[in-house]
Amino acid sequence: MTIHITVTSDFICPWCFIGERRLAKAIQALPADTAVELKWRPFELNPDMRSEGLNRKTYRSLKFGSWERSQLMDAQTAVAARGDDIAFNYDAMEKTPNTFLAHRLMRLAEHHGLATEVARAVFSAYFEHGRDIGNVATLVDIATENGLDRQQTEAFLAGEEGVEEVRAAERDGQGRGVRSVPLFDIGGEIISGAQSVQTFTTALQRAMEQDDACTGGACSIG
């Protein structure tokens, strides 16, 4: 039995981080013999962000009208994530980064079967430790800390590998009407936003039931 899950997200989206943690909890509760194939798809909330990023206070103040409003929104996500094992550290975050390089890194991680580990590490690096995930050296360190080869990662990010793959995946998402993240496709059922662990659990159970109904090369109703 294999449940196929696709997660579309961006690494500067706190709700993407929260949603991933809740999905992970739901997956952990599955029967031990359940296989899960988890794929990550890119989405850039700021596709026009300059490559070096922008001072977070400046960017967020412009985007939301004031720094005070931005801080209020940060506080709301921190409260919402209570119980999700996330230690948001907004005070440590100096930049709003360009996330294209991080999405490119995911192509290399996926090739080596480490996409989920690297994705979780990138989220944590940014939201819990304030690391600049738009910086090549930072991404190389994160990749190395999570099983990828340092020299191979440096060479990958220094070249053009993965660029067209990310662009194509983004175009595909736009073509399918993806306008906000996180977005979870669990066995064909679409879940938008950082829903509860129970919501993910229910979707996983439905995916398992659907898998059970598909035997002998055909799928039957119910």
C-alpha positions in Angstrom: 0.0 0.0 0.0 1.4 3.4 -1.0 -0.1 6.8 -0.4 1.0 9.4 -2.9 1.3 12.9 -1.5 2.3 16.1 -3.2 3.1 19.2 -1.2 3.2 22.6 -3.0 4.8 25.2 -0.7 7.3 28.0 -0.3 10.0 28.1 2.4 9.1 31.6 3.6 5.5 30.6 4.3 4.9 30.0 8.0 1.7 28.1 7.3 3.6 25.8 4.9 5.9 24.9 7.8 2.9 24.4 10.2 1.0 22.4 7.6 4.0 20.1 7.0 4.4 19.4 10.7 0.8 18.5 11.0 0.9 16.3 8.0 4.0 14.6 9.4 2.2 13.8 12.6 -0.7 12.3 10.7 1.7 10.2 8.7 3.5 9.0 11.8 0.2 7.6 13.1 -0.4 5.4 10.0 -0.1 1.6 10.3 3.6 0.5 10.1 3.1 -1.3 6.8 1.9 1.9 5.0 4.3 3.3 2.5 4.1 7.1 1.8 5.6 8.7 -1.3 6.0 12.4 -0.6 6.8 14.8 -3.4 7.6 18.5 -3.1 6.6 21.1 -5.6 7.9 24.7 -5.7 5.9 27.9 -5.3 7.5 31.4 -5.0 5.5 33.9 -3.0 7.9 36.6 -4.1 9.1 35.5 -7.6 10.4 39.0 -8.2 12.5 39.2 -5.0 16.0 40.3 -5.7 18.5 37.5 -5.5 20.1 38.8 -2.3 16.8 39.2 -0.6 15.5 42.3 1.3 15.6 43.5 4.9 12.7 41.8 6.5 11.4 44.8 8.4 11.5 46.9 5.3 9.8 44.3 3.1 7.1 43.4 5.6 6.3 47.0 6.5 5.8 47.8 2.8 3.8 44.7 2.2 1.5 44.9 5.2 1.3 48.6 5.8 3.3 48.7 9.0 5.9 46.8 11.0 3.4 46.6 13.8 0.9 44.8 11.6 3.6 42.4 10.5 4.6 41.6 14.1 0.9 41.0 14.9 0.7 38.5 12.0 3.9 36.8 13.2 2.4 36.5 16.7 -0.7 34.9 15.3 1.2 32.2 13.5 3.3 31.5 16.6 0.1 31.1 18.6 -1.5 28.9 15.9 1.5 26.6 16.0 1.3 25.8 19.7 1.4 22.1 19.9 3.1 21.7 16.5 6.7 21.5 17.9 7.8 24.7 16.1 9.8 27.4 17.9 9.2 30.4 15.7 12.1 32.9 16.2 11.0 35.9 14.2 13.5 38.2 16.0 16.4 36.2 14.5 15.1 36.7 10.9 16.9 39.6 9.3 16.0 39.0 5.7 13.1 38.0 3.5 15.1 35.8 1.1 14.7 34.9 -2.5 13.7 31.2 -2.3 14.5 30.1 -5.9 17.8 28.5 -4.9 16.2 26.6 -2.1 13.7 25.2 -4.5 16.5 24.2 -6.9 18.3 22.5 -4.0 15.1 20.4 -3.6 15.7 18.9 -7.1 19.1 17.6 -6.0 17.7 16.4 -2.7 14.9 14.6 -4.5 17.4 12.8 -6.7 19.1 11.4 -3.7 15.9 10.5 -1.8 16.4 13.2 0.8 13.8 15.8 -0.3 11.6 15.6 2.8 14.6 15.8 5.2 16.1 18.8 3.4 12.7 20.6 3.1 12.1 20.2 6.9 15.7 21.5 7.5 15.2 24.5 5.3 12.0 25.5 7.0 13.6 25.1 10.4 16.7 27.0 9.4 14.6 30.0 8.4 11.8 30.1 10.9 13.5 28.7 14.0 17.1 29.9 13.5 16.9 33.0 11.3 19.4 31.6 8.7 19.5 33.2 5.3 18.1 30.4 3.1 18.6 32.5 0.0 22.4 32.3 0.5 24.3 29.6 -1.4 26.7 28.9 1.5 23.8 28.5 4.0 22.0 26.1 1.7 25.2 24.1 1.1 25.6 23.8 4.9 21.9 22.8 5.3 22.3 20.2 2.6 25.5 18.8 4.1 23.9 18.6 7.5 21.2 16.4 6.0 23.1 13.9 4.0 24.0 15.5 0.7 27.6 15.8 -0.5 29.1 19.2 0.0 31.1 19.4 -3.2 28.3 18.0 -5.3 25.8 20.5 -3.8 28.2 23.5 -4.4 28.6 22.4 -8.0 24.9 22.0 -8.5 24.0 25.4 -7.1 26.8 27.1 -9.0 25.5 25.8 -12.3 22.1 25.8 -14.0 20.9 22.3 -13.1 17.4 22.3 -11.8 16.6 25.8 -13.0 14.3 24.7 -15.8 12.8 21.9 -13.7 11.7 24.4 -11.1 10.4 26.8 -13.7 8.4 24.1 -15.4 7.0 22.9 -12.1 5.9 26.4 -11.2 4.3 26.9 -14.6 2.5 23.6 -14.2 1.2 24.8 -10.8 0.0 28.0 -12.3 -1.7 26.1 -15.1 -3.6 24.1 -12.5 -4.7 27.2 -10.7 -2.4 27.1 -7.7 -2.5 30.6 -6.3 -1.7 30.1 -2.6 0.2 27.7 -0.4 0.4 25.3 1.3 -1.5 22.9 -1.0 -1.6 19.2 -0.3 -2.6 16.5 -2.8 -3.2 13.3 -0.8 -4.2 10.5 -3.1 -6.0 12.9 -5.3 -7.8 14.8 -2.5 -6.8 18.4 -2.4 -6.3 20.1 1.0 -5.6 23.9 1.1 -3.9 25.5 4.0 -2.5 24.4 7.3 -5.4 22.2 8.3 -5.6 20.2 11.6 -3.8 16.9 12.1 -7.3 15.3 12.1 -8.1 16.7 8.7 -4.9 15.2 7.3 -5.5 11.9 9.1 -9.0 11.7 7.6 -7.6 12.3 4.1 -4.9 9.7 4.6 -7.5 7.2 5.7 -9.6 7.9 2.6 -6.5 7.4 0.5 -5.9 4.0 2.2 -9.5 3.0 1.6 -9.2 4.0 -2.1 -6.0 2.0 -2.4 -7.7 -1.0 -0.9 -10.5 -0.7 -3.5 -7.9 -0.9 -6.4 -6.9 -4.5 -6.9 -6.3 -6.8 -9.8 -5.4 -3.9 -12.1 -8.7 -2.1 -11.7 -10.3 0.3 -9.2 -13.8 -0.3 -7.9 -16.2 2.1 -6.2 -16.0 2.0 -2.4 
